[in-house]
Amino acid sequence: MSFVAMIKSFEEERKWVKYQIDSFNNFVSFGLKRLIDEVGVIRISQEREDFKLKFGDIEIGRPEIHEADGSTRVIYPNEARIRNLTYMAPIFINITPIVNGVQDPSERVHIGDLPIMVRSKICTLSGLDEKELISVGEDPTDPGGYFIINGTERVLVLIEEIASNKPIFEKTSEGGVSVRVNSEKSGFKQRHLFEMKPDGEINISFANIKKLPIVVLLKALGLENDKEMCDMISKDDRILNEFYTNLYETDVITTEDAINFIGRKIKVSREYMEERVNQILDRYLLPHLGQEKKDRMRKAEYLTRVIRKCIWVKLDITPEDDIDHYANKRLLMAGGLFEQLFRSILLGRWGLIAKMTYNYQKLVKRGKYPSVQSIIEASTVTKQILSSLATGTWIGGRTGVSQRLDRSSYIKTISHLRSVLSPLTPTQEHFKARQIHPTEWGRLCPAETPEGSSIGLRKHLALFTEITPGLPESEEEEILKTIKGMIK
């Protein structure tokens, strides 16, 4: 088979941006539902009566347009381009009011509009053949995988990031060891940094806590007995000799002492101290291991394993990790980016849930008992989504995530849709990160990168590269159980 035939075959069978379309479809089918399930039931008011809202099924309509005469009809992408419109569809949620424990009839509520990826399963072009595509003004060879915002085609570039839920061990220039863990659960990500000094002292930083002694955290999780703690770390005297320093760093003995120590560290008043520290231990510490009180011992065991490997790396028993190795990286696609954005819009400090509570309480004080739809600001949700897509500024301070699609030639369009962006800032050297790593061979193009400050940080997928979507957590557990059974 000639090279041209191979390219043609790949384009027809595997598609150039199928991974982006599949990622968006997965977000629409499962990602939004996961976020709504996470919201569950929220309490809006408990002043005059106990008023709660139960979030149920979510539904996304077809891309539509509201005309000046009040009519609403389905829209195709080309009309959105020509008329400088946004190609988007309404989002509806079934919300059930619960007043003093009694459920009222459910309401189908419009919470905002979602920009639709061209050629996704919700797109009006889905299922059309070549002649039908031409009849609605579309190029049959157009790969899709982008959005139309105010008539402008916008692409969400692939974001390169450190793999979640995987500790990365590196030696420091001072002779210590640092470990980073990006713990992620259902789109919520919490970064943890372990620092082991040359004298063996180990601190952890996460949430709003900086350099908390690791022994204090272990005792707060329930490991009060020093011998039990050491036995969980290792039976090897060489390992324990390196760890013993930590036992004498603080005067914390009991779990209560540890909780008070953490409370003083985060500067919380005594009346809220225990509640706040428990929230940090359960919700923000290693959320991928669980977010309930019963998961604390599991987290303690995980921390002891991190300590053990820290000491192994320091003593050169095991090698440090190469952070530039592509096994330690993942590519964040459109679905993952939208999940992050929607989580912020729904659950953020000034998100949809917080505004619903505020709007309801404000109207009740005026003597009104509003409907569910009247306390939801659907236009605000839509504006926040469109703002991120129009400006490219995303959650976590990322910039350049959404970019205007390069249409100067077909090849440049495909190249832009398959571009990869590193989160590292181009204003700093990052020499190692800019260099081609051997594990990028066959995955990323070694030649296609811009001149100037972004060299090596802006990359592109190799010609026949595909992105695997990963496995659900339940399937991963089954595979691990099978492997464990084979080893036994």
C-alpha positions as CSV (number, residue, x, y, z in Angstrom):
1,M,0.0,0.0,0.0
2,S,1.4,3.4,-1.0
3,F,1.8,6.2,1.6
4,V,-1.0,8.3,0.0
5,A,-3.3,5.3,0.1
6,M,-2.5,4.8,3.8
7,I,-3.3,8.5,4.6
8,K,-6.6,8.2,2.7
9,S,-7.5,5.0,4.5
10,F,-6.7,6.6,7.9
11,E,-8.8,9.6,7.1
12,E,-11.8,7.5,6.0
13,E,-11.7,4.8,8.7
14,R,-10.1,6.4,11.8
15,K,-10.8,10.1,11.2
16,W,-8.3,13.0,12.0
17,V,-10.1,14.3,15.1
18,K,-12.3,11.3,16.1
19,Y,-10.8,11.4,19.6
20,Q,-12.0,15.0,20.1
21,I,-15.5,14.2,18.9
22,D,-15.7,11.0,21.0
23,S,-14.5,13.0,24.0
24,F,-17.2,15.6,23.6
25,N,-19.9,12.9,23.0
26,N,-18.7,11.2,26.2
27,F,-19.1,14.5,28.1
28,V,-22.6,15.0,26.7
29,S,-23.7,11.4,27.5
30,F,-22.0,10.8,30.8
31,G,-19.9,13.7,32.0
32,L,-22.8,16.1,32.6
33,K,-24.8,13.4,34.3
34,R,-21.9,12.7,36.7
35,L,-21.8,16.4,37.7
36,I,-25.5,16.5,38.2
37,D,-25.4,13.3,40.3
38,E,-22.7,14.9,42.4
39,V,-24.9,17.9,43.1
40,G,-27.8,15.5,44.2
41,V,-30.0,17.4,46.6
42,I,-29.2,20.9,47.7
43,R,-30.8,22.9,50.6
44,I,-32.0,26.3,49.4
45,S,-33.6,27.6,52.6
46,Q,-34.4,26.6,56.1
47,E,-35.7,29.8,57.6
48,R,-39.5,29.6,57.4
49,E,-39.6,26.1,55.9
50,D,-37.1,23.4,54.9
51,F,-36.8,23.9,51.1
52,K,-34.6,21.6,49.0
53,L,-34.1,20.9,45.4
54,K,-33.4,17.4,44.0
55,F,-31.6,17.4,40.6
56,G,-32.6,14.6,38.3
57,D,-32.2,13.7,34.6
58,I,-30.4,16.0,32.2
59,E,-31.4,16.5,28.6
60,I,-29.6,18.4,25.8
61,G,-31.8,19.6,22.9
62,R,-30.8,20.1,19.2
63,P,-28.9,23.2,18.1
64,E,-31.5,26.0,17.6
65,I,-31.9,29.7,17.0
66,H,-34.4,32.2,18.5
67,E,-35.5,34.6,15.7
68,A,-36.5,38.2,16.3
69,D,-40.2,37.3,15.7
70,G,-40.1,34.9,18.7
71,S,-39.9,31.7,16.6
72,T,-37.4,28.9,17.4
73,R,-36.0,26.5,14.8
74,V,-33.1,24.1,14.2
75,I,-29.9,25.6,12.8
76,Y,-27.1,24.2,10.7
77,P,-23.4,25.1,11.2
78,N,-23.1,27.1,8.0
79,E,-25.9,29.4,8.9
80,A,-24.2,30.1,12.2
81,R,-21.0,31.0,10.3
82,I,-22.7,33.3,7.8
83,R,-25.0,35.1,10.3
84,N,-22.3,35.4,13.0
85,L,-24.3,33.2,15.4
86,T,-23.3,30.8,18.1
87,Y,-24.0,27.1,17.3
88,M,-25.4,25.9,20.6
89,A,-28.2,23.8,22.1
90,P,-30.3,24.3,25.3
91,I,-29.7,22.2,28.5
92,F,-32.6,21.1,30.6
93,I,-32.7,19.5,34.0
94,N,-35.6,17.9,35.9
95,I,-35.6,19.5,39.3
96,T,-37.9,18.3,42.1
97,P,-38.7,20.8,44.9
98,I,-38.9,19.2,48.4
99,V,-40.8,21.3,51.0
100,N,-40.6,20.0,54.6
101,G,-39.8,16.5,53.3
102,V,-42.7,16.4,50.8
103,Q,-41.9,16.2,47.1
104,D,-43.7,18.6,44.7
105,P,-44.1,17.7,41.0
106,S,-40.8,17.9,39.0
107,E,-40.1,20.9,36.8
108,R,-38.2,20.8,33.5
109,V,-35.8,23.7,33.9
110,H,-33.6,25.4,31.3
111,I,-30.2,26.1,33.0
112,G,-28.3,27.4,30.0
113,D,-27.0,26.7,26.5
114,L,-24.1,24.4,25.5
115,P,-22.0,25.2,22.4
116,I,-22.1,22.1,20.2
117,M,-19.0,20.5,18.5
118,V,-19.4,20.2,14.8
119,R,-19.9,16.6,13.7
120,S,-20.7,15.4,17.3
121,K,-23.7,13.2,17.9
122,I,-25.9,16.3,18.8
123,C,-24.8,18.2,15.8
124,T,-27.5,18.6,13.1
125,L,-25.0,17.2,10.6
126,S,-24.9,13.9,12.4
127,G,-26.0,11.0,10.1
128,L,-26.1,13.1,6.9
129,D,-24.6,11.6,3.7
130,E,-22.4,13.5,1.2
131,K,-25.2,14.9,-0.9
132,E,-27.2,16.0,2.2
133,L,-24.1,17.7,3.6
134,I,-23.6,19.6,0.4
135,S,-27.3,20.6,0.4
136,V,-26.9,22.3,3.8
137,G,-23.7,24.1,2.7
138,E,-21.1,21.8,4.3
139,D,-17.9,20.4,2.9
140,P,-18.1,16.6,3.1
141,T,-14.3,16.3,3.8
142,D,-14.5,18.8,6.8
143,P,-13.4,16.8,9.8
144,G,-15.4,18.7,12.4
145,G,-14.1,18.7,16.0
146,Y,-14.5,22.5,16.5
147,F,-17.1,25.0,17.8
148,I,-18.8,28.1,16.2
149,I,-18.9,31.1,18.5
150,N,-20.4,34.3,17.1
151,G,-19.7,33.0,13.6
152,T,-16.0,32.3,14.4
153,E,-14.7,28.7,14.3
154,R,-12.9,27.9,17.6
155,V,-10.9,24.8,18.4
156,L,-10.1,23.5,21.9
157,V,-6.4,22.4,21.6
158,L,-5.2,19.3,23.4
159,I,-3.6,20.1,26.8
160,E,-0.6,18.1,28.0
161,E,-0.6,17.5,31.7
162,I,0.9,15.3,34.4
163,A,-1.0,12.0,34.8
164,S,-3.6,12.1,37.6
165,N,-3.5,9.8,40.7
166,K,0.1,8.8,40.0
167,P,3.0,9.9,42.3
168,I,6.0,11.2,40.5
169,F,9.3,10.9,42.5
170,E,12.2,13.2,41.7
171,K,15.5,14.0,43.4
172,T,16.2,17.6,44.3
173,S,19.5,19.5,43.9
174,E,19.9,19.6,47.7
175,G,19.9,15.8,48.0
176,G,16.3,15.4,49.1
177,V,13.3,14.0,47.2
178,S,10.1,15.7,46.0
179,V,6.9,13.9,45.1
180,R,3.9,15.4,43.2
181,V,0.5,13.7,43.1
182,N,-2.4,15.2,41.1
183,S,-5.3,13.5,42.8
184,E,-8.5,13.6,40.7
185,K,-12.0,12.4,41.2
186,S,-14.9,13.2,38.9
187,G,-13.2,16.2,37.4
188,F,-12.2,17.6,40.8
189,K,-8.4,17.8,41.0
190,Q,-6.2,18.5,44.0
191,R,-2.4,18.9,43.8
192,H,-0.2,17.4,46.5
193,L,3.5,18.1,47.0
194,F,5.7,15.9,49.3
195,E,9.1,17.3,50.2
196,M,11.8,15.2,51.8
197,K,14.8,17.1,53.1
198,P,18.3,15.7,53.1
199,D,18.0,15.1,56.9
200,G,14.9,12.9,56.3
201,E,12.2,15.4,57.4
202,I,9.0,15.0,55.2
203,N,6.4,17.7,54.7
204,I,3.3,17.8,52.6
205,S,1.5,20.7,50.9
206,F,-2.1,20.5,49.6
207,A,-5.3,22.6,49.6
208,N,-4.4,25.7,51.6
209,I,-1.9,23.9,53.9
210,K,1.8,24.5,53.3
211,K,4.6,22.2,54.6
212,L,2.6,20.1,57.1
213,P,4.7,17.5,58.9
214,I,3.8,14.1,57.5
215,V,3.6,12.5,60.9
216,V,0.9,15.1,62.0
217,L,-1.2,14.2,59.0
218,L,-0.8,10.4,59.6
219,K,-1.9,10.9,63.2
220,A,-4.9,13.1,62.2
221,L,-6.0,10.1,60.0
222,G,-6.0,7.8,62.9
223,L,-2.4,6.4,63.1
224,E,-1.7,7.4,66.7
225,N,0.6,4.5,67.5
226,D,4.2,5.2,66.4
227,K,5.1,1.5,66.2
228,E,2.0,0.8,64.0
229,M,3.0,3.7,61.8
230,C,6.6,2.5,61.3
231,D,5.4,-1.1,60.7
232,M,3.2,0.2,57.9
233,I,6.1,2.0,56.3
234,S,8.7,-0.8,56.4
235,K,10.3,-3.6,58.4
236,D,13.7,-2.6,57.0
237,D,16.0,-0.8,59.5
238,R,17.6,1.2,56.7
239,I,14.3,2.7,55.8
240,L,13.1,3.3,59.4
241,N,16.4,5.0,60.3
242,E,15.7,7.6,57.6
243,F,12.1,8.1,58.9
244,Y,12.7,8.3,62.7
245,T,13.6,12.0,62.4
246,N,10.0,12.8,61.7
247,L,8.8,11.2,64.9
248,Y,10.6,13.9,67.0
249,E,9.8,16.9,64.8
250,T,6.6,17.8,66.7
251,D,5.0,17.1,70.1
252,V,1.8,15.7,68.5
253,I,0.7,12.5,70.2
254,T,-3.0,11.9,69.7
255,T,-5.4,12.4,66.8
256,E,-7.0,15.3,68.7
257,D,-3.6,16.9,69.0
258,A,-3.0,16.5,65.3
259,I,-6.4,18.1,64.4
260,N,-5.6,21.1,66.7
261,F,-2.2,21.4,65.0
262,I,-3.7,21.5,61.5
263,G,-6.4,23.9,62.7
264,R,-3.7,26.3,64.0
265,K,-1.8,25.9,60.7
266,I,-4.8,27.0,58.6
267,K,-5.7,29.7,61.1
268,V,-9.4,28.8,61.8
269,S,-11.3,29.8,64.9
270,R,-11.7,27.1,67.5
271,E,-15.5,26.8,67.1
272,Y,-15.1,25.8,63.4
273,M,-11.7,24.1,63.7
274,E,-12.7,20.5,63.9
275,E,-15.3,20.8,61.2
276,R,-12.9,22.5,58.8
277,V,-10.0,20.1,59.5
278,N,-12.3,17.1,58.9
279,Q,-13.5,18.6,55.7
280,I,-9.8,19.0,54.5
281,L,-9.0,15.4,55.5
282,D,-12.0,13.9,53.8
283,R,-12.7,16.1,50.8
284,Y,-9.4,17.6,49.8
285,L,-6.8,15.0,50.9
286,L,-6.3,12.4,48.1
287,P,-9.9,12.6,46.8
288,H,-9.3,9.7,44.4
289,L,-9.1,7.3,47.4
290,G,-12.5,8.4,48.7
291,Q,-14.1,11.5,50.3
292,E,-15.7,10.0,53.4
293,K,-14.5,9.4,56.9
294,K,-14.3,5.7,56.4
295,D,-11.6,6.2,53.7
296,R,-9.0,7.8,56.1
297,M,-7.1,4.6,56.9
298,R,-6.9,3.9,53.2
299,K,-5.3,7.3,52.7
300,A,-2.9,6.7,55.6
301,E,-1.7,3.5,54.0
302,Y,-1.2,5.3,50.7
303,L,0.9,8.0,52.5
304,T,3.1,5.3,54.1
305,R,3.8,3.8,50.7
306,V,4.8,7.2,49.4
307,I,7.1,7.7,52.4
308,R,8.7,4.3,51.8
309,K,9.4,5.0,48.1
310,C,10.7,8.5,49.0
311,I,13.3,6.8,51.1
312,W,14.0,4.2,48.5
313,V,14.7,7.0,45.9
314,K,16.9,8.9,48.4
315,L,19.0,5.7,49.1
316,D,19.2,4.8,45.4
317,I,17.3,1.6,46.0
318,T,14.9,2.5,43.2
319,P,15.5,5.1,40.5
320,E,13.7,8.5,40.4
321,D,10.9,9.1,37.8
322,D,11.4,10.9,34.6
323,I,8.7,13.6,34.5
324,D,9.2,14.0,30.7
325,H,8.5,10.4,30.0
326,Y,5.2,10.2,28.2
327,A,3.9,7.4,30.4
328,N,3.7,10.1,33.1
329,K,1.6,12.5,31.0
330,R,-1.9,12.6,29.7
331,L,-3.7,14.7,27.0
332,L,-6.8,16.6,28.2
333,M,-9.4,16.7,25.4
334,A,-12.6,18.7,24.8
335,G,-14.7,16.5,27.1
336,G,-12.4,16.8,30.0
337,L,-12.0,20.6,29.5
338,F,-15.8,21.1,29.4
339,E,-16.2,18.9,32.6
340,Q,-13.8,21.2,34.4
341,L,-15.6,24.3,33.2
342,F,-19.1,23.0,34.1
343,R,-17.9,21.9,37.5
344,S,-16.8,25.5,38.2
345,I,-20.0,27.0,36.8
346,L,-22.2,24.6,38.8
347,L,-20.3,24.2,42.1
348,G,-18.0,27.2,42.2
349,R,-18.1,29.8,45.0
350,W,-20.2,32.1,42.8
351,G,-21.6,29.3,40.6
352,L,-25.1,28.3,39.6
353,I,-26.0,26.6,42.9
354,A,-24.8,29.5,45.0
355,K,-26.8,32.0,42.9
356,M,-29.9,29.9,43.1
357,T,-29.7,30.0,46.9
358,Y,-29.1,33.7,46.9
359,N,-32.0,34.5,44.5
360,Y,-34.5,32.4,46.4
361,Q,-33.6,33.9,49.8
362,K,-33.8,37.4,48.3
363,L,-37.3,36.8,46.8
364,V,-38.6,35.1,50.0
365,K,-37.6,38.1,52.1
366,R,-39.8,40.2,49.8
367,G,-42.8,37.9,50.5
368,K,-42.6,35.9,47.2
369,Y,-42.3,32.2,46.7
370,P,-40.8,31.8,43.3
371,S,-40.7,28.9,40.9
372,V,-37.5,26.9,40.3
373,Q,-37.0,28.4,36.8
374,S,-37.2,32.0,38.1
375,I,-34.3,31.5,40.5
376,I,-32.0,30.1,37.8
377,E,-30.0,32.5,35.8
378,A,-29.7,30.6,32.5
379,S,-28.2,33.5,30.7
380,T,-25.3,33.8,33.2
381,V,-24.4,30.1,32.7
382,T,-24.4,30.6,28.9
383,K,-22.3,33.7,29.1
384,Q,-19.6,32.0,31.3
385,I,-19.3,29.2,28.8
386,L,-19.1,31.5,25.8
387,S,-16.6,33.8,27.5
388,S,-14.2,30.9,28.1
389,L,-14.6,29.7,24.5
390,A,-14.3,33.2,23.0
391,T,-11.2,34.3,25.0
392,G,-9.4,31.0,25.5
393,T,-9.1,31.6,29.3
394,W,-10.0,28.4,31.2
395,I,-10.2,27.1,34.7
396,G,-7.0,27.0,36.7
397,G,-5.6,30.1,35.0
398,R,-4.9,28.4,31.6
399,T,-4.8,30.6,28.6
400,G,-4.8,29.9,24.9
401,V,-7.0,26.8,25.4
402,S,-9.6,27.9,22.8
403,Q,-8.1,29.3,19.6
404,R,-9.4,30.6,16.2
405,L,-9.3,27.7,13.8
406,D,-6.6,28.2,11.1
407,R,-8.4,27.9,7.7
408,S,-5.5,29.1,5.5
409,S,-5.3,25.6,4.0
410,Y,-6.7,22.1,4.6
411,I,-3.4,20.8,5.9
412,K,-3.1,23.7,8.3
413,T,-6.7,23.1,9.5
414,I,-5.9,19.4,10.3
415,S,-2.6,20.4,11.9
416,H,-4.3,23.0,14.2
417,L,-7.0,20.5,15.2
418,R,-4.3,18.0,16.2
419,S,-2.1,20.5,18.1
420,V,-0.9,19.9,21.7
421,L,-0.2,22.7,24.2
422,S,2.1,22.3,27.2
423,P,1.0,24.1,30.4
424,L,4.5,25.4,31.0
425,T,5.0,29.2,30.4
426,P,7.0,30.1,27.3
427,T,8.8,32.9,29.2
428,Q,11.0,30.5,31.1
429,E,13.7,28.2,29.8
430,H,12.3,24.7,30.6
431,F,15.1,23.2,28.5
432,K,14.4,19.6,29.3
433,A,10.7,20.0,28.6
434,R,11.3,21.6,25.2
435,Q,13.6,18.7,24.1
436,I,12.3,15.7,22.2
437,H,11.9,12.8,24.6
438,P,12.5,9.3,23.1
439,T,9.0,8.2,24.3
440,E,7.4,10.9,22.0
441,W,8.6,8.9,19.0
442,G,5.6,7.8,16.9
443,R,3.2,9.9,19.1
444,L,4.3,13.5,18.5
445,C,5.8,15.1,15.4
446,P,9.5,15.8,16.1
447,A,9.7,18.6,13.5
448,E,6.4,20.6,13.7
449,T,6.8,23.1,16.5
450,P,6.9,27.0,16.2
451,E,10.0,29.1,16.2
452,G,10.6,31.4,19.1
453,S,9.5,31.3,22.8
454,S,7.0,28.5,22.2
455,I,9.4,26.1,20.6
456,G,9.0,22.6,22.1
457,L,6.0,23.6,24.1
458,R,3.5,23.8,21.2
459,K,3.5,20.3,19.6
460,H,1.4,18.4,17.1
461,L,0.3,14.7,17.0
462,A,2.2,12.5,14.6
463,L,0.3,11.7,11.4
464,F,-1.2,8.3,12.4
465,T,-1.5,9.0,16.1
466,E,-4.8,8.2,17.9
467,I,-5.7,8.9,21.5
468,T,-7.1,6.1,23.6
469,P,-10.0,7.2,25.9
470,G,-8.9,5.2,28.9
471,L,-11.0,2.8,31.0
472,P,-13.7,3.3,33.5
473,E,-12.5,2.9,37.1
474,S,-14.6,-0.3,37.6
475,E,-12.9,-2.0,34.6
476,E,-9.5,-0.9,35.9
477,E,-10.3,-2.5,39.3
478,E,-11.3,-5.8,37.5
479,I,-8.1,-5.9,35.6
480,L,-6.0,-5.3,38.7
481,K,-7.9,-8.0,40.6
482,T,-7.2,-10.4,37.7
483,I,-3.5,-9.6,37.7
484,K,-3.4,-10.0,41.5
485,G,-5.0,-13.4,41.2
486,M,-2.5,-14.5,38.5
487,I,0.4,-13.4,40.7
488,K,-0.9,-15.5,43.6
